[in-house]
Amino acid sequence: MGATKWLNQLKIKAPIPLAMLVGAAALVGGVWLALRQSALQPADPSQSPPTLSTPPLESPSAFIQQLALVPADQRRSHLSELAQANRSQETHQARLMLAADWVEAEQGAAALDLLDGLETHYPLLASEILVLRAKALTQVGNADAARRTWEQILQDYPQDPAVVEALYSLGQNNPQLWTQARQTFPSHPLSVAIAQAQLKRDPNSKELLLHLARHGLHLANLKTYLERLTQQHGKTLQAEDWHAIGFAYWEKLAYKEAGEAYARAPQSALTLYRSGRGLQIGGEKELAIAQYKRLIQAYPQAKETIRAYLQLGSLVDPPDQRLPYLDQALQLAEDLKRPSLAAEALLAKAKLQKQINQSAQATERTLLKTYGQTPSAADLLWERAQAQAKAGNYAAARENSWRIAQTARKTAIAPKAAFWTGKWSQKLNQPERQQEAFQALWQYHPDSYYAWRAASLSGWPVGDFQTVRTLAPQPNWPQQQLPLATGSQALRALYTLGLYRQAWKRWLVEFQSREQPSFAQQQTDGLIRNGVGEYLDGIFMLNNLDDRLEDEPEQTQTYEQWRAHPGFWSAIYPLAYYPETASWAKQVNLNPLLALGLMRQESRFQPQIRSVAGAVGLMQVMPETGQWIASQLQEDPVNLEIPDDNIRYGTWYLDYTHRSYGNNAMLAIASYNAGPGNVEAWIKEYQGLDPDEFIEAIPFSETRNYVTAVLENHWNYLRLYDPNYANLLTESSS
């Protein structure tokens, strides 16, 4: 569609008041939120979940693993059939999975027959089977038998993490058992719950508050305990205590408090850097500078010292005094063989030279010649390409963007560069070059938003800005999960069978290096957090594995193997809350995967998350917007923390923004984030631009990135779960 025509054809409705906006949550890693409490149940019983492809009966173990990924109510009949099939290990696994589902649903009677004698057939998970039996007996009111089962666990499995379940239950009438649980397995979540309960009787207990500081990182209200600990006991805390407090604050994104705590922790390159960085983010510039200088003096050859030099190169005044710090950052990065950090120092130096009216040509030449494959070199080339395109020199712009796509393929900017190589080739009437660029996108960056745009512009039936809302994908439920990279055999078995809560509890006991996890531990932590609905941190941990490869190049092959596994991608793009989303999207004729893609960007599927602006829940609906929607639906306002209600209102509002802009998804998504008033202004200002240029011109970087991220999410859900689109991409990238 022509550059002006696509805007002129829109039928704009009168916007709602600016106060009634839907806000986007700031998505950053390092914070634990409340566990998702609801199962994946369809809101509408007539709405089927994605298809479950049943393999031949001769491969039940593969089927068991597939069933582990399916919502409980959708796998029940399959598990029941397998549980009666008398097929040795697979039968025992099916009995365990089905029993766990019934206990989770508080239907203990249905679980007891399945659990009868199962521990003798499945000794690896015998302790977990006994825990389920004790819980099922409690649910049916047989307290004596439940107590005897808990006592059996104490006797037979005293060194197993499952013993905490028994100590917790029996300790409600015997406080000594609660103390035993805390001392034996302090990081078990039930031990943390015990510490919280005991604090109610002794609110200022230093021992209990320190227990939570060290082991309660998953608590949503941890900062409350940290504040009490530092206020009541700050003068008597030891240096190691401050280290634990600093890390806890860091995980909760309370960076100023983390910086202050790390300043009192045992000195190391990491604690000094985090102290400086936390204080810097918290607005304590001078204190941050002092900490960075302490780091440089104490650890002149540490990799964290490179970062300290870089930070000082942006903080000290006047600006011309920053150059020596950037030169020192460059020298140390070269000495320690950190090419990305060396390139970062060169790019910062070039920008500073321009700021103080010095020539940056030599610095930029060194950056491009020596570190041409780094993100910083790609950023410099992209800056040049944008300036050239703005001046109408599309040939030069294309050459710089293509250089990025070819030589800096692993950088974040590479997909955008490849796409605009194609767009600028189109302006130069060179369709072969355009196709070459798009082919590179599909081959090397199939998960990117720009791969979708290239497919759309190439005529694939993947939707465009005008039609994507009405696509009707037919996704399959994920077929495989990525195996855990580390952990005990029992942990891996629990995870493989989809017993994620049990696996999570065991993992918190086994995972003892949270501040500096190994490569395998980071992968395992990400997968297990996803399993219990902690998608914010789980996705973050998996997405950021590649950031470690420069320091750990020996992990590259392992990482590439993980990326080649379909379970890696289904973990990063989970079908969380899909049945509910599909049901409500159907009510307004909205592409359910588009709504799911927006939900992933808004909240990472955290039902009780709140943004700094006050937006609530899965689709980050502002309370004022919720009240307005209720008035439109002629009903009382709902509780936006309830997932089903939040999804209903969020999908209704996403449909509203589409209808407001003639079903143009790009404008509808932008309005969802920035509000109708801003979108109206941009439409007037950017009348002469085509849709892709329009997105690039959006002056709010948050909204610009938000639009592409939502559509990228949607594209990945299409290509990962609907075989029709997956096949298209496979055929076109080969």
C-alpha positions, 0 to 999 in steps of 0.5 A, a space after each residue: 500500500 502506498 506511503 500515504 494511502 495506508 494512513 488515509 484509509 484508516 477510519 479513526 474513532 474518537 479516542 478515550 480519555 488519555 487517563 484511560 490507558 493500558 500501560 506496559 510493564 518494565 521487563 527486567 530480570 532478577 526478581 522473583 514474583 508470586 507463584 502462578 496459582 491457577 492451572 491452564 484451564 480453558 475459560 470456555 469448555 467448548 474452546 479446545 486447547 492446541 492439538 495434542 498429536 498422539 504418537 503410536 502406542 509402541 512409544 509410550 515414554 515419548 508420549 509421557 513426556 509429551 503429556 507432561 506439557 499439557 494442561 491437567 484436564 486435557 491429559 487426564 484421559 490419556 494418563 488414565 489409559 496408560 495407568 491401566 496399561 501395565 507397561 512397567 515404567 511408563 505405567 508407573 509414571 502415568 500413575 504418579 502424574 495422574 495422582 499428582 494432578 488429583 492432589 493438586 485439584 484436592 481430589 485425594 480419594 482419586 489419587 490414593 488408588 493410583 499411589 498404592 504401592 507405587 513407591 516400591 515400583 518407582 524407588 527414585 521418587 519414593 519420597 515424593 510419592 509418600 508426600 503425595 500419599 500423605 497429602 491425599 490422606 489429609 484431603 480425605 480426612 484420614 489424619 492418623 494415616 497421613 501422620 503415619 505416612 509423614 513419620 515414615 518419610 522422617 524415618 526412611 528419607 531423613 536426608 531427602 529434601 522431601 523430608 521438609 514436607 513431613 517436618 512442616 506438617 508434623 511441626 505444626 504441633 511440634 515447634 522443634 520439628 519446624 526448627 529442624 526443617 530450617 536447619 536441615 534444608 534452609 533453602 527449601 521453600 517450606 523452610 522459608 515459610 516456617 521462618 515467616 510463620 515464626 517471625 509473626 511471634 518474634 517480628 524482629 528476630 535477627 536469625 529469622 530475618 537473616 534466614 529470609 535474606 539468604 533463602 527467601 529470594 522468591 518472596 514477593 515481599 522480601 524487601 519488607 524483611 530486608 528493611 526490617 533487618 537493616 533497620 533493627 540490626 544494622 549495627 550488629 550485622 557481619 560483612 557476610 550478612 551484608 553480602 546476602 542482603 546486597 544480593 537479595 536487594 539486587 535480585 529485587 531491583 532495589 539497586 540503591 539499597 543493594 549498592 549500600 549493602 554491597 559496600 559493607 560486604 566482604 570486598 571483591 571485584 564483584 561486590 565493589 562493582 555492584 556497589 558502584 553500579 547500584 549506587 549509580 542507578 540509585 542516583 548516588 553519583 559521587 558515591 558510585 564514582 568513589 566505589 568504582 575508583 576503589 575497585 580500580 585500585 584494589 583489583 586492577 586486572 579484574 574484568 569488572 574493572 573494565 566496566 568500572 572504567 567505562 562507567 567513569 567514562 560517562 560519569 566524571 566531570 568535566 567531559 574531557 576528563 573522561 577520555 583517560 578512563 575510556 583509554 584505560 578501559 580499552 587497554 585492560 579489555 585488550 589485555 584480558 581479551 574482551 573484544 566486546 568491551 574493548 569495542 564498547 570503550 572505542 565507541 564511547 570514546 568516539 562519541 565523547 570526542 565528537 561531544 568535545 569537538 575532537 576528531 573521532 575518525 581514527 577511533 571509529 576506523 580502529 573500531 570497525 577494523 579491529 572489532 567489526 563483529 561486535 555490537 558496538 561496531 554494528 551500532 556505529 555502522 547502523 548510525 551511519 546507515 540511518 544518516 545516509 538513508 535520511 539524506 537519500 543516499 540509499 546505496 550507501 545506507 544499504 552497503 553499511 546495513 549489509 555489512 552489519 548483516 554479514 560481518 556482525 551477524 550475531 549482534 542484536 541489530 543484525 536482523 534490522 540491518 538485514 531487513 532495511 538492506 532489503 527495503 533500501 534495495 527495493 527503493 533502488 529497484 534491485 529485487 535480487 538484492 532485496 531477496 538476498 537480504 530477506 533470505 539471510 533474515 529467514 536463515 539466520 534470524 528466523 525468530 526476529 520481527 523483521 523475519 515476519 515483516 520480510 515474509 509479509 512483504 514477500 507475499 507469504 500468508 502470514 498477515 500484515 499490519 492490516 490483516 494480522 488481527 484476523 489470522 486464525 492459527 491452529 497451534 499444536 501443544 508443544 511436543 518436547 521439553 528441553 532436558 535439564 542441564 544439571 541436577 540430581 536424578 530425582 530432580 530431572 525425573 520430576 521435571 520430565 514428568 511435569 511435576 514442576 512444583 516438586 522439582 522447584 522445591 528440590 531445585 531450591 535445595 540443590 542450587 547453592 550458587 545463585 549469585 554466580 551460577 554455572 552455565 548449566 545451572 542458569 539453563 536449569 534455573 530458567 527451565 524450572 522457573 518457567 515450570 512453576 510460572 515464574 516466566 519473567 525470570 525464567 525467560 530472562 535466564 534462558 534469553 541471556 545465556 548467549 551473553 556468557 559466551 564471550 567469557 565462556 567460549 567453550 559453552 558455544 557448542 552446548 548453547 547451539 545444541 540447546 537452541 536447535 532443540 524445539 523445547 528451548 523455544 517453547 520455553 522462551 515462548 510458552 503457551 501460558 494462559 493460552 486456553 483462556 486467551 483463545 476463548 476470550 479472543 474468539 469472542 471479539 474475532 481477534 487472533 489469539 496468538 496476537 493477544 498472547 504475544 501482547 501478554 508476553 510483552 506486558 507481563 511475562 505472564 505474571 498475573 499479579 505484577 504491577 507497573 510503576 504506573 499502576 497497570 495490573 496483571 497479565 495484560 497490564 490494564 490500568 484500573 481507570 481503563 478497567 472501569 471504563 471497559 466495565 461501563 462499556 460492558 454495562 457491568 461492575 468492574 472486575 478484579 484485574 488480578 484474576 487472570 480470566 478477568 484480566 484477559 477478558 478486559 485486555 482482549 476486549 481493549 485490544 479489539 477496541 484499539 484495532 477497531 479505532 484504527 481501521 484494524 491496523 495492528 501496528 497502530 492498535 498496539 502502539 495505542 495500547 502502549 502509548 495511548 490514543 492521543 500520542 498515536 493521533 499526533 504521530 499519524 498527523 506528523 508522519 503522513 508521508 511515511 510507509 508503515 516501516 518508516 512510521 515505526 522507526 519514526 515513533 519518538 518514544 523508544 519504549 513504544 517503538 520497541 514495544 510494537 516490534 516486540 509484540 509482533 515478534 512474539 506473535 510471529 514466534 508463536 506462529 512459527 513454533 506452534 502452527 505447522 503451516 507457518 513452520 513449514 513455510 519458513 523451513 522451505 524458504 530458508 533452505 
